[in-house]
Every structure is written in C-alpha cells, then in structure tokens.
Amino acid sequence: MWNKVQETVKFLKERGVSAPDYGIILGTGLGNLVDKIDAEITLPYEDIPNFPVSTVAGHSGELIYGSIGVKKVIAMRGRFHFYEGWTMEQTVFPVRVMKFLGVENLIVSNASGGVNPAFKVGDIMLITDHINLMPFHPLHGKNDERFGPRFVDMHEAYSKKMIAKMERIAQAMNVQVHKGIYLALQGPTFETPAEYKMVKILGADAVGMSTVPEVIVAKHMNMTVFGISVITDLGVEGIVEAVSHEEVQKVAKKSEKIVGKLVEVFVKS
C-alpha cells in the first residue's frame, strides 16, 4: 500500500497537483460543486496509477484539481464503494493519496435514507458522528505506522468546529440543515423496513453505503473531517416506500445546487 500511494502521489505531483487545502469526495448526485471549481487539472481515474474505476451510474470517475476562491482543492467526482467488489484498501486508497499530497481537511458527502421522523426527502444533514456496521474494517490487518497509529482516536470523527461553521453559513443563507448520526451498511440493497427500524433503534438518524471507511482512514492519518448527507428517501416507521437508485439520484440532483453553494461558501470562508 505504501509504495502504491507514493507512486500515485508522484504521478499527480508531476502533473501539477500541489498542496491542496481541501480534499472533497462528491457522493451521488452532488457533482454540482464541480461547477464551482476553477479546474486546472482533470484526470479520469483510469489514467491514474493504482486508482480503481467507479462502476456506479451517476459517479463520473474523475479527479479534479483547482481552486474555489483562493483555496486549492482536489475533488473526487465519483467514489468507490465496498459493495462494488473493491477491497477496503482500494475503497479508501484515494484518501491515503490526498493526505500525502498535503490535504489536511477532508469534506465528504453522500445520499442517505432518513430514519429520523423530523426529516423529509431532500433535507440536508450535517454528520455529527457515525456507527460503523460495514462487514470489514479499513484498518484490518498489520498497521503501517507511516500512515498512522495502530489504535485510532475517534472521539471527534467529524469536526465540531467545521459543523458549527457550516451551521452559521446555512443560517446566513436561510437554508435549513439538520444534524445527525450516519450509520453505514454494506449495501447494495436498500434497507428493509425491519432494517430501517434497527438503524433507528441503534441511535442513527440516517443510513447509507459509503463514507465511514473513508472517514476512519482520514482519522488514521490525523485529518480533519466534515460530512454532509442529502436525505433521498425515508425509512420512518409507517412511511417506508419503494425506492430505486434513479429516484435517489433525482432527489440528490434537486438538492445539489444548495449543497454545492453551502460547501463553496464553506471553503471560501
């Protein structure tokens, strides 16, 4: 892993990627932020050594380096999911690369199913914490101290300072945001009514199939993390309805302008 990360970092630096202030992982339907980036370099994943290639519709598969205001950013347009068949090492590989390019601040976004009865489809949730129910841990196996410690402190996986900052921005923009806990399951099936009920009983507000492995690895390397979810369907008792990936994308598409603007102002400020 170490050698692969260094090879990829060397490749990207040789093409002009230099010390980004923020790394950004754009989830389903949240690609609108790309329009806010003054792109200097755009690379398809298949052109980057050691990068997997996303197989999910709606995930474009490009690494974009450029600026939002005066801040340098590197953004993944399309992420990798464990359910696609990648190993956990492959799934979180780009986060490792970002760190060794100089990224200290990571922004992650996703689409999720809401189980909090206060949520509506299309709502925005700032992630305050997570519950990891993925079947395989991204730090499983022998630890490489060059990446981080064997045992990782997760008491503040999502930066309280960043959450408070985004709350102030949302209030100034008159955008309603919720705060909540995100629970990660493997997927790719959407949850059954009984599983939605389990998620709620366990104390989460939303459930999805991504994000948590990337956040764990980011914390392994002492990065600061901010996470945001778009509630694309509901698993509230009595309101569980049929859902498809196309419907999830459609809802996320409606919210992406707002989310994109929030993150744009967040990075600029």
C-alpha positions in Angstrom: 0.0 0.0 0.0 2.8 2.5 0.9 4.6 2.0 -2.4 1.3 2.3 -4.4 0.3 5.5 -2.6 3.8 7.1 -3.2 3.7 6.1 -6.8 0.3 7.7 -7.3 1.3 10.8 -5.4 4.4 11.2 -7.5 2.3 10.9 -10.7 -0.1 13.6 -9.6 2.6 16.0 -8.4 4.4 15.6 -11.7 1.2 16.8 -13.4 0.9 19.9 -11.3 -1.1 18.9 -8.2 0.4 20.8 -5.3 -0.7 21.0 -1.6 -4.5 21.3 -1.8 -6.2 22.9 1.2 -9.2 20.6 0.9 -9.9 17.2 -0.3 -13.6 16.7 -1.4 -15.4 13.4 -2.0 -18.6 14.0 -4.0 -21.4 11.5 -3.5 -24.4 10.5 -5.5 -25.9 13.5 -7.4 -23.7 16.0 -5.6 -21.4 16.7 -8.5 -22.7 20.3 -8.8 -19.8 21.5 -6.7 -17.6 20.7 -9.7 -19.1 23.8 -11.4 -17.7 25.9 -8.5 -14.2 24.7 -9.0 -11.8 26.7 -11.3 -10.3 23.5 -12.6 -6.6 23.4 -13.6 -6.2 19.6 -14.0 -8.9 16.9 -14.7 -7.8 13.3 -14.8 -10.1 10.3 -15.5 -9.5 7.6 -12.8 -8.4 5.1 -15.5 -5.4 7.4 -16.2 -4.2 7.5 -12.6 -1.8 4.7 -11.5 -3.4 2.3 -8.9 -6.8 4.0 -8.9 -9.9 1.8 -9.1 -12.6 2.9 -11.6 -16.2 3.5 -10.3 -18.8 1.2 -11.7 -21.9 3.0 -10.3 -24.2 5.1 -12.6 -24.0 8.7 -11.6 -20.4 8.5 -10.4 -18.3 10.1 -13.2 -14.8 8.9 -12.2 -12.6 12.0 -12.4 -10.1 13.6 -10.1 -10.3 17.4 -10.3 -7.6 19.8 -9.0 -8.2 23.5 -9.0 -9.4 26.4 -6.8 -12.5 27.6 -5.0 -11.8 31.2 -4.3 -8.2 31.3 -3.1 -8.3 27.8 -1.7 -6.8 24.9 -3.6 -9.0 21.8 -3.7 -8.8 18.2 -5.0 -12.1 16.6 -5.7 -13.2 13.1 -6.4 -16.1 13.1 -8.8 -17.3 9.6 -8.1 -16.2 7.4 -5.2 -15.5 3.7 -4.7 -17.8 1.5 -2.7 -17.1 -1.7 -0.9 -20.2 -3.3 -2.5 -18.7 -2.9 -5.9 -16.2 -5.6 -5.1 -13.2 -3.5 -4.3 -11.2 -4.4 -1.2 -11.3 -1.9 1.7 -7.8 -0.9 0.8 -8.9 0.0 -2.7 -12.0 1.8 -1.5 -10.1 4.2 0.8 -7.0 4.4 -1.4 -7.7 8.0 -2.7 -7.9 9.3 0.9 -4.4 8.0 1.5 -3.2 9.7 -1.7 -4.9 13.0 -0.7 -3.1 13.0 2.7 0.3 12.6 1.0 -0.5 15.3 -1.5 -0.8 17.6 1.5 -4.5 17.6 2.3 -5.4 18.1 6.0 -9.1 18.9 5.6 -11.5 16.4 4.1 -15.1 17.0 3.0 -17.3 14.0 2.4 -20.8 13.9 1.0 -23.4 11.2 0.4 -27.0 10.4 -0.2 -28.7 8.6 2.6 -32.0 7.2 3.9 -33.5 9.1 6.8 -34.9 7.3 9.8 -35.4 10.4 11.9 -39.2 11.3 11.8 -38.3 15.0 11.7 -36.6 14.5 8.3 -38.2 15.0 4.8 -36.9 13.8 1.4 -34.5 16.5 0.2 -33.3 17.6 3.6 -29.7 18.2 4.4 -28.0 16.6 7.4 -24.6 17.6 8.8 -23.0 14.4 10.1 -22.1 14.7 13.8 -21.0 11.0 14.3 -21.2 7.6 12.7 -21.9 4.0 13.5 -19.8 1.5 11.5 -21.7 -1.7 10.6 -19.6 -2.5 7.5 -18.6 -6.1 7.4 -14.8 -5.4 7.0 -12.8 -2.7 8.7 -10.5 -0.4 6.6 -7.7 -0.7 9.2 -7.9 -4.5 9.5 -4.5 -6.3 9.3 -1.0 -5.2 10.1 -0.7 -1.5 10.7 1.8 0.7 8.8 3.0 3.4 11.2 3.9 5.6 8.3 0.2 6.1 7.7 -0.9 6.4 11.4 -1.1 4.6 14.8 -2.5 1.1 15.4 -5.3 2.4 17.6 -7.1 5.5 16.3 -8.9 8.0 18.4 -12.5 8.5 17.1 -13.9 10.7 19.8 -14.4 13.5 17.3 -14.6 11.9 13.9 -16.4 14.9 12.4 -15.0 18.3 13.3 -17.3 20.2 15.8 -15.7 23.4 14.7 -16.5 22.7 11.0 -20.1 21.7 11.9 -20.6 25.0 13.8 -19.1 26.9 10.9 -21.5 25.3 8.4 -24.4 26.0 10.7 -23.6 29.7 10.7 -23.3 29.7 6.9 -26.6 27.9 6.4 -28.3 30.3 8.8 -26.9 33.3 6.9 -28.1 31.7 3.6 -31.5 30.9 5.2 -31.0 27.2 4.5 -32.4 24.7 6.9 -30.0 22.0 7.9 -30.3 19.1 10.4 -27.6 17.4 12.5 -27.4 13.7 12.9 -25.7 10.4 13.1 -24.9 8.4 10.0 -24.9 4.5 10.0 -23.0 2.6 7.3 -24.2 -0.7 6.0 -22.5 -2.6 3.1 -25.3 -2.5 0.5 -26.0 -2.5 -2.4 -29.6 -3.4 -1.3 -31.7 -0.6 0.1 -32.9 -1.4 3.7 -35.9 -3.4 4.6 -38.5 -1.9 6.9 -37.0 -4.0 9.7 -33.5 -2.8 9.0 -34.6 0.8 9.0 -36.2 0.1 12.4 -32.9 -1.4 13.6 -31.0 1.7 12.4 -33.3 3.9 14.4 -33.1 1.7 17.5 -29.3 1.8 17.3 -29.4 5.6 17.5 -28.7 6.8 14.0 -30.6 9.4 12.0 -29.7 8.3 8.5 -28.3 5.2 6.8 -26.1 4.7 3.7 -23.5 2.6 2.0 -20.3 4.8 2.0 -18.4 7.5 3.8 -17.5 5.7 7.0 -14.4 3.8 5.7 -13.0 7.0 4.2 -13.6 8.9 7.4 -11.9 6.2 9.5 -8.8 6.2 7.3 -8.8 10.0 7.3 -8.7 10.0 11.1 -6.0 7.3 11.0 -3.9 9.9 9.2 -5.0 12.8 11.5 -7.1 14.6 9.0 -9.9 17.0 10.0 -13.3 15.8 8.5 -16.6 17.4 7.7 -19.5 15.3 6.4 -22.8 16.2 4.8 -25.8 14.0 3.7 -28.7 14.6 1.5 -31.8 12.6 2.7 -33.0 11.0 -0.6 -35.6 8.5 0.9 -37.3 7.8 4.2 -37.3 4.7 6.4 -39.5 6.2 9.0 -42.0 3.8 10.6 -45.2 3.8 8.5 -43.6 5.7 5.6 -41.2 3.1 4.1 -41.8 3.1 0.4 -40.2 1.5 -2.7 -37.0 3.2 -3.7 -34.6 3.0 -6.7 -31.1 4.3 -7.5 -32.7 6.5 -10.1 -35.1 8.1 -7.6 -32.2 8.6 -5.2 -30.2 10.4 -7.9 -33.2 12.5 -8.8 -33.7 13.8 -5.3 -30.0 14.4 -4.8 -30.0 16.4 -8.1 -32.7 18.7 -6.7 -30.6 19.4 -3.6 -27.2 19.6 -5.2 -27.3 23.3 -6.0 -28.0 24.2 -2.4 -25.3 21.7 -1.1 -22.9 22.9 -3.7 -23.4 26.6 -2.6 -23.1 25.7 1.1 -19.8 23.9 0.5 -18.5 26.6 -1.8 -19.0 29.3 0.8 -17.6 27.0 3.5 -14.4 26.5 1.6 -14.0 30.2 0.6 -14.6 31.4 4.2 
